[in-house]
Amino acid sequence: MKKLTKDMFIKDLAKLVSFRTVTGDIEQNRKALDFIQARVAEGARIKRIKNGGYECLIASNASAREPDICYLTHVDVVAGRPSQFKMTIKDGTAFGRGVSDMKFSIPIGYALLNGLISSGSRLSFALVVTTDEETGGFKGASYLADRYGLKPKALIVPDGGDGLVFVDKAKGVCIVRVDSKGKPAHSSRIWEGKNALEPLIRLCDAVLDRYGRNNRRESWKTTANIGKLEGGVSANQVCPEACAMLDFRFSETTTFAAIFDEVSAIAKKIDPTLKVSVYSKGEPTSTDAADPTVRRFIRSFESAYRRKIKIRKTYGASDARHFSKLRVPILMIKPHGGDIHGDDENVDIDSCMLFYQALEDFLRTSGSGQKHW
């Protein structure tokens, strides 16, 4: 099997971008997975898993459930203009929807797998491609971690760390929905009804009293966003139904359960009839930069790029959070690119090729050190 060349990378990335794989477009995502599967070498073990209308692809050279290394990607993207689904190149930079988030990683992923197969490596490697990351990954990565039993010894997730930054910690997410029921009445006789918005406003005030100062500047403390406060039809009616959506981002010093219990306690104190439910959740991820696997991973990148790799925290969440309970090294870094989800989403092609080179080196040293896994 040939190594991935720049021309091959550009051609395959352009094809992947041409699939309008917006999350929820089952047909386009299926076609993209078909294309990826066709690029995987003969001899690979292929598994297609459907769950709740979504599909994911697992291609591996050995154990698909407990590989030495899992390379986790997603092919789904956010919506874009029609022109963004035709990749363009300017001064060595590729532009298009999903080039950085994260279709660039897919040709690299199957090239790595193909290389291991052709060399007869004993290192077990699984390429995983999901189709619902942009809406939380609950039918894909979450299912694979919790129900399918995917338990790699190390997890590569090129979905964070833009510009060659190794991510050692990522915040968790806790999105809570609070529903309020009231009683309609004419606003001229407001005492005859019950306004469903009022207890939610008091709840939001209490949450901001607790966390609002953390929202004002960058920090590793828990933040709280009042993402949605909805209710009512007209100004002259007492609101009969309302809901609030609260988005908390938190570090490894707390848990989803602690935040949910806190919101539930506040809600109960304000109005026992308020209904608090989970909308989305994910625990923080934390990887020890001194771990031998992590150190070898970073050395491979420093050798390929001939520069020091910075180590930083990230505030966003990725599908990696679904595997946090495994307590395995999560290896997260990305090549140079930018404007993710924006009009000019881009990735540097030469940086991608060095990224491939670094990962090849990491797999080679991992394979030679097989006895350590």
VENDAGI-V507820 format. One line per field, one symbol per residue. ss: DSSP state (~ for helix, > for strand, _ for the rest). A space follows every 50 residues. Layout:
BEGIN
ss: ???
END
This chain:
BEGIN
ss: _____~~~~~~~~~~~~~___>___~~~~~~~~~~~~~~_____>>>>>> >__>>>>>>>________>>>>>>__>____~~~~__>>>__>>>___~~ ~~~~~~~~~~~~~~~~~~~_____>>>>>>__~~~_____~~~~~~~~__ ___>>>________>>>>>>_>>>>>>>>>>_>__>~~~~~~_>_~~~~~ ~~~~~~~~~~~~~~~~______>>>>>>>>>_____>___>>>>>>>>>> _____~~~~~~~~~~~~~~~____>>>>>>>>__>>_____~~~~~~~~~ ~~~~~____>>>>>____~~~~~~~~__>>>_____>>_______>>>~~ ~~~~~~~~~~~~~~~~~~_~~~_
END
